[in-house]
Amino acid sequence: MPACPVRLAVDAMGGDLGPREVVAGVVEASRCDDTTVFFLVGDQETVQRELARHTVRANAIEVVHASQSIEMTDKPREVYRRKPDASVVVAARLVKEKRADAFISIGNTGAAMAAALFLLRPIEGIDRPALATPLPSLAGTVVLLDAGANVDCTPRQLFEFALMGQVYARQVLSKQHPTVGLLSNGEEEGKGNELTKQAHKLLKENLPGFVGNVEGMDVFRGRVDVVVCDGFDGNIAIKVGEGVAEMVLQLVKEELTRYKWMKVFLLPLRRGLRDLRNRIDYREFGGAPLLGVNGVCVIGHGRSDARAVANAIRVARTLAEGDLVGEIERALPKGSA
């Protein structure tokens, strides 16, 4: 368990919206939690200038200077070697050196994963770490993994993803006995490609809580708590879901404002529409943790604003307090290393 207070390192230089939103999110989180210490990692002058816009609780935030930042043209796997003082690398190094209990990075998923893999290294017994993304469903929140870290997978890796997904569901979603489904093109046991068929057999024989195959529509119906697939299918599923959510909200808005007389009915509907938007808004779910490395790494959406950053921080704190690494190690079958 991490020492109290919890210490979180936040990469201030990532994200499409720049340091202003990241800093604002850290300040917002610090106001809601007076027991956490934050390290804002990035160009000191830039970060200090953004901090000056806010009233900050004494000793809540420390700026850690990083002289380099990640560019869109940088290849993720080369960042660790070519830019050792990049903000995301420095943030990961704070966790490796036990100066921080978790690190959060917004935007460049590949760079954050590379820094975590090279510095924190995979947990013994875990072949490939996986990106776990929380998604809205009719039955609450569902976690899908892998969301893009591993395009090609083996049945054993999907089994490990399922174990780690159950740990996440217990810690973050408060599911005592999380159920797991394997994403496929049909519910029947014999459906799917060769990977799915072999993974189904392995999960059925070794994983308590496995309920079988689930189809794409079942993800958002909330049939299971954890959905497992390779990173190629997982990333597509998430992006399709985001696109559908945006389309539905836009269509609702267009239809409700199509005629002037309909605006009379918008006022009583306003709260319901706001609640609907919040239920499917990625900002409400925080970031996606990279499960399977020796430390807590949470990666936020590239478009994250201050609200999304604050929620990503909430997820990182929950995982750090819950001893994520230890829980995954204990979930692994004996002798798996």
N, C-alpha and C positions, 0 to 999 in steps of 0.2 A: 504494500500500500504506500502511496506517496506521502511524504511528510507534509504536515499542515504548516503553513498554507499551501494550497496547490499552486504550482508555478507553470504558466503557459507562455510559450514562445509563439509570437504571431508574425508571419512574414508580411511586412507593411507595404511591400513594393509590387505585389501581384494584383491581378484582377483587372477587368476592363475599365472599371471606374476610377482606378488609381488609389494612391495612399489616403486621400481624403475620406473615402467611405470606410476603408479598413480601420483607420485611426478612430473615426467616429463610432464604429462598431465596438472597438475595444473599450472606449470611454463609456459607452452605453452599458456594456457588460460589467465594467468595474463599478458602476453606480448601483447595479442590482446585486452585487456580490462583494462584500467587504472583506472576504477571507482569501481571495485569490490575488496573486502577484503576476503582473503581465510584463513580458519582455517584448517590446516593439522593435523588430529587427528591420533595418533598412538604412538608407542614407540619413545620417543624423540631422543634417540641416533641414531636409525635407520633412522628416517626421516631427521634429521640434516645432516647425512652422505650423503644421497641422494640429499638433497638440495645443498650441497657443490659442486656438479657436475655442477651446473648451475649458471648463473648470474641472480640474482633475483632483481626486482624493489623494492626499499626501501618501507617498510611498507605494501607491498602487501600480504605477507604470514606470518601467525603466527602459530607456532607449539603448539598444545595442547596435552600434554602427556596423554596417556592411557596405563595403565600397563598390560592390558590383550588383547588377540586377539582371534578370533574364529577359532576353529579347525574343520576339516571335520567331526569328530566324535560327535561334539556338537549337541544336539537337539535344533532346532531354538527356540521353545517355552520356553526352559529352560535357554536360554542365558541371558535374562533380569535379572533373579533372581540369577543365579549362577555366572555370570560374569558382575557385574554392572559397572566395569571399562573397559569393552571391547571397542575397538575403535568405533564400529558401535553404541553402546549404548551411548557413550559419545557424538558422533556427533549428534544423535537424541536429546539428552538432551540439547544441545546448542540451538536447535530450540525451544524446549519446554520452555526454559528460556528466549527466545526472544533475545539471543545473536547472533543467526544466522537466516537468512530468509529461508534457505533450507539446506538439507543435501543430500550428494551423497555417495552411497556405491557401490563398485564393487565386484561382485562374489557371496557371500552367500545371495541369495535372501530371504530364509526363515528367517535368522537372522535379516536382514534389515527390513523385514515386521513386525516381532515380536517386534523389538525395536520401530518402528513407531506406532504400534497398542497400545502397553502398555504405551508409553510415550506421544504420541500426541493425542491418542484416536480418534475414528471415529467422523466425523462431525455429529451434531445433525440432525436426519432425514435420515442418511445413515446407513443402516443395516450392509452392508459388503463393505469395501474398495476393489477396484479392480486394478489389474496391467494392465496398458495400454501400448501396444507395437506398435510402428510405423513400418509399413511394406511397401516395395516398390510395386508399381503396374504400369500398363500401363498408368494410368491416374494421376500419382503422388504418394503421400504418403497416406496410409490408416492406421487408428489406430484400432487395435483389442483389445477388452477387454471382459472378463477377460482372462489374459494370464497365469493363474496358481495359483492365490491366493485363489480361492474358487472352489473346485472340484464339490461340489453339491450346486445348487442354486435354488431359488424360482423365480417365474415370477416377483414378485416385485423387487427382487434384479437385475434381468436383465433390468428392467425398469430404475432403478437407474444407472446401468452401462451405459445405453444409454444416459442419461442426462449428466453424467460426461464426456463421450466420446465426446459429442458435445461441451462441454466447452473446452476440450483439443484441438479439431479440430479448434475452433475459435482462441484460444490463440497461438498455436504452428504452425498449418498448414494454418492459415489465411483464413479459410473458413467462410464466413459470414453466410451462411445458410447450415450447414453440414447435409448431408443425413445419415440415419441409416438403416442398414440391419440386420436381424436376421439370424444367421448361421443355415442352415437346410439342409436336404437331398433332397430338391426340392423347387422350387419357389412357387408352389401352396400353398394357405393359409392353406389347411388342412394337409400339409405334416409335418413330424417331430414327435418326441415323445410327451408325454403329457406336459412336461415343455415347449417345443417350441410352441405348440398349444395355451397354456394359455398365454404365454408371447406375442405371436403374437396379440392376442385379446387385451391385456392390452396396448401394444405399439400403435396399430392401433387407439385405442380410445383416447389416452392421449398424444401422442408424435408428435408434428409437425416435419416434416422431415423424418418420418418413411416411407420407400418405400416397406416394406414387407420382405419376406424370400430371402436369397441369398445362393447360393451353394458355395462349396469350391473354384471352379474355378473362381467365381466372385470376390473373395477377391483380387486376383492378377490382375484381369482385371480392378479393380478400379471402379466397378459399383457404390459403395457408399463410403462415407468418413469415416464412423464408422461401424465396424462390431461387433456385440454383441453375446456372447455365454457364457456358463459356463467355468470355468477354466480348466476342464478336456479336453474338445474339443479344447479350445483355445490354450492350451499348445501343444497339438498334431499338430494342424494346423501350428503353428509357427515352430516347429521342422522339420516337413515335408518340409515346405518352405525353411528353411535353407539348408536342405540336398539336395533338388533339385537344388538350386542355386549353391552350391559347385560342384555338379555333372556336371551341364551344363558348368561351367567354366573349369573344368578339361577336359571334353570331347572336348571342343573347342581347348584347348591347345594341347591335344593329336593329334587331327586331323590336326591341322595347322603345326605340327612338325613331322608328320608321315614320310614324305619324305624330303630328303635334298633340293631338288629343290624348295619346297614350302617355304623355309625360305626366299627366295628372296622377297616374297610378305608380309612378316611379318612387315617390317619397315613401309610401309604406313598404315598398319592396327593397328599399336601399340597404337596410340592415341585413336582410336575407342574402342579397347579392354580394355584400361585403364578406359575409361568413362563407359563402360558396367560394369566392375567390381565395380566401385564406386557407380553405381546406385543400385546395389543389396547388397552392403557391409554393414553389421550391424553396423560397426564403424561409418558410416556417419549419422546414425539416432540418435546417442546419447543413453541415457538410457531410461528405461521404468518407468514412474512415477507411484507411488502408489496413485491413486485417491481416495478421500473420507476420508482422515485423516486431522486433524487440523494442517496442515503444509505441506511444500513441501518436498517430499521424492522421489529421483530419483535413480533407481537401474540399474547399468550397467551390461553388459554381462560379464561372468566370464573370457573370453579371451580378455577383453579390453586392448588395448595398449594405449600409450599416446594420440594418435589421438582420439580414442574412448572416453577416459576420458574427453578430452577437449570438445568434442561434448555433452557429458552428462552434463557437467557444463553449456554449452550454453542453454540446455533445462531447467535446474533447474533455471537459472537466468531469462529466459523468463517467466516461471510460477510464480516465486516470484514477478517479476515486474508486472505481470498481475493480481495479487490478486486472485490466484487460489481458495483458500478456500471461499472467498467472492462470487466469480462467481458461484461456485457450490451451495452455500447456496441460492443464488438468483434464481438459476434454479429449485430448488425443489418446488413442488406444495405447495401452502399454506396449513398449517395444517398437513403436512406430518410428522412432528416431533411427 
